[in-house]
């Protein structure tokens, strides 16, 4: 990766694979659960993202199987994928800590922030 923040669909996919390999439909369900229903990953979006993550070496195909006459591919996180996810977790943690620190700063009475500056 480039050291940049990763996009939310990528973050959700890597997170969904962090604890166990999963197939496509299970990934859609897991992303729904992780995002508390906020993100509904469409099939086309999912498979395009999976192809990109495979090309980047962040995930791998764990196995291909046929279930009830249908092909099922199961994906797993690679070591580089785990590293990228861990780095993103730390980046988000630092940003959240700074946001929290700034929100809890005690301001003198009667002072408020308006349009990015003290009013």
DRENDO-1510 file (C-alpha; in Angstrom, 1 decimal, always signed):
<recs>
REC; n; res; u; v; w
REC; 1; UNK; +0.0; +0.0; +0.0 .
REC; 2; UNK; +1.0; +3.6; -0.2 .
REC; 3; UNK; +0.7; +4.8; +3.4 .
REC; 4; UNK; -2.5; +6.5; +2.5 .
REC; 5; UNK; -5.8; +5.9; +4.3 .
REC; 6; UNK; -7.6; +2.9; +2.8 .
REC; 7; UNK; -11.2; +3.3; +1.5 .
REC; 8; UNK; -14.0; +2.1; +3.7 .
REC; 9; UNK; -15.0; -0.9; +1.6 .
REC; 10; UNK; -11.4; -2.2; +1.7 .
REC; 11; UNK; -11.3; -1.6; +5.5 .
REC; 12; UNK; -14.5; -3.5; +5.9 .
REC; 13; UNK; -13.4; -6.4; +3.7 .
REC; 14; UNK; -10.0; -6.8; +5.4 .
REC; 15; UNK; -11.7; -6.6; +8.8 .
REC; 16; UNK; -14.3; -9.2; +7.8 .
REC; 17; UNK; -11.4; -11.6; +6.9 .
REC; 18; UNK; -9.2; -10.8; +9.9 .
REC; 19; UNK; -10.6; -13.6; +12.1 .
REC; 20; UNK; -11.6; -16.2; +9.6 .
REC; 21; UNK; -11.7; -17.0; +5.9 .
REC; 22; UNK; -15.1; -16.3; +4.3 .
REC; 23; UNK; -16.8; -16.8; +0.9 .
REC; 24; UNK; -18.6; -14.0; -0.9 .
REC; 25; UNK; -22.0; -14.1; +0.6 .
REC; 26; UNK; -20.6; -14.5; +4.1 .
REC; 27; UNK; -18.5; -11.4; +3.4 .
REC; 28; UNK; -21.6; -9.4; +2.5 .
REC; 29; UNK; -23.3; -10.5; +5.7 .
REC; 30; UNK; -20.2; -9.8; +7.8 .
REC; 31; UNK; -19.8; -6.3; +6.4 .
REC; 32; UNK; -23.4; -5.7; +7.2 .
REC; 33; UNK; -22.8; -6.8; +10.8 .
REC; 34; UNK; -19.5; -4.9; +11.2 .
REC; 35; UNK; -21.1; -1.7; +9.9 .
REC; 36; UNK; -24.3; -2.2; +11.9 .
REC; 37; UNK; -26.3; -2.2; +8.7 .
REC; 38; UNK; -24.9; +1.1; +7.5 .
REC; 39; UNK; -23.0; -0.5; +4.5 .
REC; 40; UNK; -24.7; -2.8; +2.1 .
REC; 41; UNK; -22.0; -4.2; -0.2 .
REC; 42; UNK; -23.4; -5.1; -3.6 .
REC; 43; UNK; -22.2; -8.2; -5.3 .
REC; 44; UNK; -20.5; -6.4; -8.2 .
REC; 45; UNK; -18.7; -4.0; -5.8 .
REC; 46; UNK; -17.6; -7.0; -3.6 .
REC; 47; UNK; -16.1; -9.0; -6.4 .
REC; 48; UNK; -14.3; -6.0; -8.0 .
REC; 49; UNK; -12.8; -5.2; -4.6 .
REC; 50; UNK; -11.8; -8.9; -4.0 .
REC; 51; UNK; -10.1; -9.0; -7.4 .
REC; 52; UNK; -8.2; -5.8; -6.6 .
REC; 53; UNK; -7.2; -7.1; -3.1 .
REC; 54; UNK; -6.1; -10.4; -4.7 .
REC; 55; UNK; -3.9; -8.5; -7.2 .
REC; 56; UNK; -2.4; -6.4; -4.4 .
REC; 57; UNK; -1.6; -9.6; -2.4 .
REC; 58; UNK; -3.7; -8.5; +0.6 .
REC; 59; UNK; -6.0; -11.5; +0.4 .
REC; 60; UNK; -5.7; -15.0; -1.2 .
REC; 61; UNK; -8.0; -17.7; -2.3 .
REC; 62; UNK; -8.3; -20.2; +0.6 .
REC; 63; UNK; -10.2; -22.8; -1.4 .
REC; 64; UNK; -12.6; -23.3; -4.2 .
REC; 65; UNK; -15.5; -25.8; -3.7 .
REC; 66; UNK; -18.9; -26.7; -5.1 .
REC; 67; UNK; -21.8; -26.4; -2.7 .
REC; 68; UNK; -25.3; -27.5; -3.9 .
REC; 69; UNK; -24.0; -27.4; -7.5 .
REC; 70; UNK; -22.7; -23.8; -7.2 .
REC; 71; UNK; -19.0; -22.7; -7.2 .
REC; 72; UNK; -17.9; -21.1; -3.9 .
REC; 73; UNK; -14.6; -19.4; -3.5 .
REC; 74; UNK; -13.4; -18.7; +0.1 .
REC; 75; UNK; -10.9; -15.9; +0.7 .
REC; 76; UNK; -8.4; -15.4; +3.5 .
REC; 77; UNK; -6.3; -12.5; +4.7 .
REC; 78; UNK; -2.5; -12.7; +3.8 .
REC; 79; UNK; +0.3; -11.5; +6.1 .
REC; 80; UNK; +0.7; -8.3; +4.1 .
REC; 81; UNK; -3.1; -7.8; +4.3 .
REC; 82; UNK; -2.9; -8.2; +8.1 .
REC; 83; UNK; -0.1; -5.6; +8.2 .
REC; 84; UNK; -2.1; -3.1; +6.1 .
REC; 85; UNK; -5.2; -3.6; +8.3 .
REC; 86; UNK; -3.1; -3.2; +11.5 .
REC; 87; UNK; -1.5; +0.0; +10.2 .
REC; 88; UNK; -4.9; +1.4; +9.3 .
REC; 89; UNK; -6.3; +0.5; +12.8 .
REC; 90; UNK; -3.4; +2.4; +14.3 .
REC; 91; UNK; -3.9; +5.4; +12.0 .
REC; 92; UNK; -7.6; +5.5; +12.8 .
REC; 93; UNK; -6.9; +5.1; +16.5 .
REC; 94; UNK; -4.5; +8.1; +16.5 .
REC; 95; UNK; -7.0; +10.3; +14.6 .
REC; 96; UNK; -9.8; +9.3; +17.0 .
REC; 97; UNK; -7.6; +10.0; +20.0 .
REC; 98; UNK; -6.8; +13.4; +18.7 .
REC; 99; UNK; -10.4; +14.2; +17.9 .
REC; 100; UNK; -11.4; +13.1; +21.4 .
REC; 101; UNK; -8.7; +15.2; +23.0 .
REC; 102; UNK; -9.8; +18.2; +21.1 .
REC; 103; UNK; -13.5; +17.7; +22.0 .
REC; 104; UNK; -12.7; +17.5; +25.6 .
REC; 105; UNK; -10.6; +20.6; +25.8 .
REC; 106; UNK; -12.1; +23.0; +28.4 .
REC; 107; UNK; -12.8; +26.3; +26.9 .
REC; 108; UNK; -13.2; +29.5; +28.9 .
REC; 109; UNK; -16.9; +30.4; +29.6 .
REC; 110; UNK; -18.5; +32.4; +26.9 .
REC; 111; UNK; -16.1; +31.3; +24.2 .
REC; 112; UNK; -17.2; +29.2; +21.3 .
REC; 113; UNK; -15.8; +28.1; +18.0 .
REC; 114; UNK; -17.4; +29.6; +15.0 .
REC; 115; UNK; -16.3; +28.9; +11.4 .
REC; 116; UNK; -13.0; +27.3; +12.6 .
REC; 117; UNK; -11.8; +30.1; +14.8 .
REC; 118; UNK; -12.6; +31.3; +18.3 .
REC; 119; UNK; -15.5; +33.8; +18.3 .
</recs>
